[in-house]
């Protein structure tokens, strides 16, 4: 099964809920990305490589994950939640204005007198700079495979532009998932106005369904096993050295059809901060 082309769900604005569907090579050279010997794998990845087209003109000068939400950079909310859950080794992928993200957060975080970052003390941040290495974002599956050498056997993935302040990243969830033998566990949310048809179904016994009459929206929050992004499920070489662009949706749908994806419904506050209007609504309350 190749990480590859398939039409993906779109919201009413015409934006892909996941990503463009083509595989593409940027240039003819391979760029390696490796974890130094003896360094533990990261236990979470934050997706922060998008252009944020619908958020323009704000994102013309600031990457969307750094836009302020209730006094903090948007991406800082899930970083703090991960730290509270004991997940301190994070990978962040970047592309558009990516140097601003690495400059803002650095690598090994201490507050360094920066009061706004005091809740992130002790985080070990690693970066996958897709824009620097390939001149473009690699989409979700391409980006995860690119970062795979830096990731642990089981790891969280979440979007840096989603606001879910009450979501708890727990070791218990990781242990349950690891024991399940599944390739992925997704958190779904009730459908927001901009995605009324939803993305995936949910069975009574907690299986994620590719085909279902009633569907929920994928929150972007998930636990994954490395094997989902390796052969035979994904044909992109580990580390994606040629910068292949690949969406996540086809890979998830294939794994769902094989009974390899579980899910649950999260009903807490959740916002896909995709437009200036949604950003303004959050900051007005």
C-alpha positions as CSV (number, residue, x, y, z in Angstrom):
1,X,0.0,0.0,0.0
2,X,1.6,3.3,-1.1
3,X,1.2,6.6,0.8
4,X,-0.4,8.2,-2.2
5,X,-3.1,9.6,-4.4
6,X,-6.7,9.6,-3.6
7,X,-9.4,12.3,-3.6
8,X,-9.7,13.6,0.0
9,X,-12.7,15.2,1.8
10,X,-13.2,18.9,1.5
11,X,-15.0,21.4,3.6
12,X,-17.6,23.7,2.0
13,X,-14.9,26.3,1.2
14,X,-13.2,23.9,-1.1
15,X,-10.1,23.3,1.1
16,X,-8.9,19.8,1.5
17,X,-9.6,18.5,5.0
18,X,-6.4,16.6,4.6
19,X,-4.0,17.6,1.8
20,X,-3.5,17.7,-2.0
21,X,-3.3,14.2,-3.4
22,X,-0.2,14.0,-5.6
23,X,3.2,12.5,-4.9
24,X,5.9,14.9,-6.0
25,X,9.7,15.0,-6.0
26,X,11.4,18.3,-5.2
27,X,14.6,18.4,-7.0
28,X,16.8,15.4,-7.8
29,X,18.8,15.1,-4.5
30,X,18.3,13.1,-1.4
31,X,18.4,14.8,2.0
32,X,18.9,12.5,5.0
33,X,17.4,13.1,8.4
34,X,18.7,10.9,11.2
35,X,18.5,10.5,15.0
36,X,21.9,10.6,16.6
37,X,23.0,7.3,18.2
38,X,21.8,7.0,21.8
39,X,19.2,9.7,21.6
40,X,15.6,8.6,22.6
41,X,12.9,8.9,20.0
42,X,10.4,11.7,20.2
43,X,7.0,10.8,21.6
44,X,5.0,13.5,19.8
45,X,5.0,15.4,16.5
46,X,3.3,18.7,15.9
47,X,2.4,19.6,12.4
48,X,3.4,23.2,11.7
49,X,4.3,23.3,8.0
50,X,1.2,24.6,6.3
51,X,1.0,27.9,4.4
52,X,-2.3,29.0,6.1
53,X,-3.8,30.4,2.9
54,X,-7.2,31.0,4.4
55,X,-5.7,32.9,7.3
56,X,-4.1,35.5,5.0
57,X,-3.0,38.3,5.3
58,X,-2.1,37.4,8.9
59,X,0.0,34.4,7.7
60,X,1.9,36.5,5.1
61,X,4.2,37.5,7.9
62,X,3.6,35.0,10.7
63,X,3.2,31.2,10.5
64,X,-0.2,30.2,11.6
65,X,1.0,28.2,14.6
66,X,2.5,31.3,16.1
67,X,-0.6,33.5,15.8
68,X,-1.8,34.6,19.3
69,X,-4.7,32.8,20.9
70,X,-5.8,34.0,24.4
71,X,-2.3,35.3,25.2
72,X,-0.2,32.5,23.8
73,X,1.1,31.3,20.5
74,X,-1.6,28.9,19.1
75,X,0.9,26.0,18.9
76,X,2.0,26.6,22.6
77,X,-1.4,25.3,23.9
78,X,-0.8,21.7,22.8
79,X,2.9,21.9,23.7
80,X,1.9,22.7,27.3
81,X,-0.7,19.9,27.3
82,X,1.9,17.4,26.1
83,X,4.3,18.5,28.7
84,X,1.6,18.1,31.4
85,X,1.1,14.6,30.3
86,X,4.8,13.7,30.5
87,X,5.6,13.9,26.8
88,X,8.7,16.1,26.6
89,X,10.4,15.0,23.4
90,X,8.7,16.7,20.5
91,X,9.3,16.9,16.7
92,X,7.9,20.0,14.9
93,X,7.8,20.0,11.1
94,X,8.0,23.4,9.4
95,X,7.9,24.9,5.9
96,X,6.3,28.3,5.5
97,X,8.3,30.8,7.6
98,X,9.5,27.9,9.5
99,X,12.6,29.7,10.9
100,X,10.2,31.9,12.9
101,X,9.0,28.8,14.8
102,X,12.4,27.4,15.6
103,X,13.6,30.9,16.6
104,X,10.6,31.4,18.8
105,X,10.8,28.1,20.7
106,X,14.4,27.1,20.3
107,X,15.5,23.5,21.0
108,X,15.8,22.5,24.6
109,X,13.4,24.8,26.3
110,X,14.0,26.6,29.5
111,X,12.1,29.8,30.2
112,X,15.3,31.9,29.8
113,X,13.5,34.7,31.5
114,X,10.7,34.5,28.9
115,X,7.6,34.3,31.1
116,X,5.3,33.3,28.2
117,X,7.3,30.1,27.7
118,X,7.7,29.2,31.4
119,X,5.2,26.3,31.2
120,X,7.4,24.7,28.5
121,X,10.5,24.3,30.6
122,X,12.3,21.0,30.0
123,X,10.8,20.3,26.5
124,X,13.3,18.8,24.0
125,X,12.3,20.1,20.6
126,X,13.6,18.8,17.3
127,X,12.7,20.2,13.9
128,X,12.1,18.7,10.5
129,X,12.6,21.7,8.2
130,X,10.8,20.6,5.1
131,X,10.9,24.1,3.5
132,X,14.6,24.4,4.0
133,X,15.3,20.9,2.8
134,X,12.9,20.7,-0.1
135,X,11.4,24.1,-0.7
136,X,7.8,23.0,0.2
137,X,5.7,21.2,2.8
138,X,5.4,17.5,2.3
139,X,1.8,17.1,3.5
140,X,0.9,15.0,6.6
141,X,2.0,11.5,5.6
142,X,5.1,12.8,3.7
143,X,6.0,14.9,6.7
144,X,5.6,12.1,9.2
145,X,7.7,9.7,7.2
146,X,10.3,12.5,6.9
147,X,10.4,12.8,10.7
148,X,10.2,9.0,11.3
149,X,13.9,8.5,12.1
150,X,13.4,10.9,15.0
151,X,10.2,9.4,16.4
152,X,9.6,6.6,18.9
153,X,7.8,3.3,18.2
154,X,4.4,4.9,19.3
155,X,3.9,8.6,19.1
156,X,1.3,11.4,19.2
157,X,0.6,13.5,16.1
158,X,-1.5,16.7,16.2
159,X,-1.9,19.9,14.2
160,X,-0.3,23.0,15.5
161,X,-3.3,25.1,14.4
162,X,-6.0,23.3,16.4
163,X,-7.1,24.7,19.7
164,X,-8.3,22.0,22.2
165,X,-7.3,23.4,25.6
166,X,-9.0,20.6,27.6
167,X,-7.6,17.6,25.8
168,X,-5.4,15.5,28.0
169,X,-2.4,13.6,26.5
170,X,-2.0,10.7,28.9
171,X,0.4,7.8,29.3
172,X,-2.6,5.6,29.9
173,X,-3.8,6.3,26.4
174,X,-0.4,5.4,25.0
175,X,-0.3,2.2,27.0
176,X,-3.8,1.2,25.9
177,X,-3.0,1.9,22.3
178,X,0.4,0.1,22.4
179,X,-1.4,-3.0,23.9
180,X,-4.1,-3.0,21.2
181,X,-1.9,-3.9,18.3
182,X,-3.7,-1.3,16.1
183,X,-1.8,1.0,13.7
184,X,-3.6,4.2,14.7
185,X,-6.1,5.6,17.2
186,X,-7.9,8.7,16.3
187,X,-9.8,11.3,18.3
188,X,-12.9,12.4,16.4
189,X,-15.0,15.4,17.3
190,X,-18.6,16.5,16.5
191,X,-18.8,18.1,13.1
192,X,-18.2,21.9,13.0
193,X,-20.2,24.1,10.6
194,X,-17.3,24.1,8.1
195,X,-17.2,20.3,7.9
196,X,-20.8,19.2,8.3
197,X,-20.4,15.8,6.5
198,X,-17.6,14.7,8.7
199,X,-14.6,12.5,7.8
200,X,-14.8,9.0,9.4
201,X,-17.4,6.8,11.1
202,X,-17.2,5.2,14.5
203,X,-18.5,1.8,15.3
204,X,-20.0,0.8,18.7
205,X,-16.9,-1.2,19.5
206,X,-14.6,1.7,18.9
207,X,-13.4,1.0,15.3
208,X,-12.8,3.9,12.9
209,X,-14.8,3.4,9.7
210,X,-13.9,4.5,6.2
211,X,-17.5,4.1,5.1
212,X,-20.4,5.1,7.4
213,X,-23.7,6.9,7.2
214,X,-22.9,9.0,10.3
215,X,-19.4,10.5,10.3
216,X,-17.4,12.7,12.7
217,X,-14.6,15.1,12.0
218,X,-11.1,14.0,12.5
219,X,-9.6,16.3,15.2
220,X,-6.0,15.8,13.9
221,X,-5.1,14.3,17.3
222,X,-4.0,10.7,17.0
223,X,-1.6,8.0,18.3
224,X,0.3,6.1,15.6
225,X,2.6,3.1,15.4
226,X,5.7,3.5,13.2
227,X,4.6,0.5,11.2
228,X,1.8,2.5,9.5
229,X,4.4,4.7,7.8
230,X,6.7,1.8,6.7
231,X,6.3,-1.0,4.2
232,X,4.0,-2.6,3.3
233,X,1.6,0.2,4.3
234,X,3.7,3.0,3.0
235,X,6.3,2.8,0.2
236,X,8.1,6.0,0.9
237,X,11.6,5.2,2.3
238,X,12.1,6.0,6.0
239,X,13.2,9.6,6.4
240,X,11.6,10.5,3.0
241,X,15.0,11.6,1.6
242,X,13.6,12.7,-1.7
243,X,10.9,14.9,-0.2
244,X,7.9,13.0,-1.6
245,X,4.6,14.7,-0.9
246,X,1.9,12.4,0.4
247,X,-1.5,13.0,2.1
248,X,-2.5,11.0,5.2
249,X,-6.2,10.2,4.3
250,X,-5.6,7.4,1.8
251,X,-3.2,5.6,4.3
252,X,-5.8,5.9,7.1
253,X,-8.6,4.7,4.9
254,X,-6.7,1.7,3.8
255,X,-5.8,0.8,7.4
256,X,-9.4,1.3,8.5
257,X,-10.6,-1.1,5.8
258,X,-8.2,-3.6,7.3
259,X,-9.5,-3.1,10.8
260,X,-6.3,-1.5,12.0
261,X,-7.6,1.9,13.2
262,X,-9.5,2.5,16.5
263,X,-11.2,5.8,17.5
264,X,-13.2,7.6,20.1
265,X,-15.3,10.7,20.3
266,X,-13.9,13.8,22.0
267,X,-16.6,16.3,23.0
268,X,-14.5,19.0,24.7
269,X,-13.8,22.4,23.3
270,X,-12.1,22.1,19.9
271,X,-11.5,24.6,17.1
272,X,-9.8,24.3,13.8
273,X,-8.3,27.8,13.8
274,X,-8.4,28.1,10.0
275,X,-9.7,31.5,9.3
276,X,-9.4,35.1,10.7
277,X,-13.0,34.9,11.9
278,X,-12.4,31.8,14.0
279,X,-9.3,33.3,15.4
280,X,-11.2,36.5,16.3
281,X,-14.0,34.5,18.0
282,X,-11.5,32.7,20.2
283,X,-9.8,35.9,21.2
284,X,-13.1,37.7,21.9
285,X,-14.1,35.2,24.6
